[in-house]
């Protein structure tokens, strides 16, 4: 299951991770977010042990969203060594997210 990333645990879970991290910025009222949600859950199972997969509820965690300039959701950011290395705005097929993650695992 995708981890719940919050303002409180962001630094520990994302910036200090020794694995690539995919974060889904979402909100309950967002239709496209509901399409991406199940894909993110599938990825969390498939990449267990290889990458960290998490979700940030933008309504509950405004600091992270502001710090990274999240204006549209869903936005998916991929971090490696504490830095953003890739970004996807909007709903996309699972294959695109898998390709982006695989590029960071190489």
HELIX and SHEET records of a PDB file:
HELIX    1   1 UNK A   10  UNK A   10  1                                   1    
HELIX    2   2 UNK A   11  UNK A   15  3                                   5    
HELIX    3   3 UNK A   31  UNK A   46  1                                  16    
HELIX    4   4 UNK A   62  UNK A   67  1                                   6    
HELIX    5   5 UNK A   94  UNK A  105  1                                  12    
SHEET    1   A 5 UNK A   3  UNK A   4  0                                        
SHEET    2   A 5 UNK A  51  UNK A  57  1                                        
SHEET    3   A 5 UNK A  20  UNK A  26  1                                        
SHEET    4   A 5 UNK A  75  UNK A  80 -1                                        
SHEET    5   A 5 UNK A  83  UNK A  89 -1                                        
END                                                                             
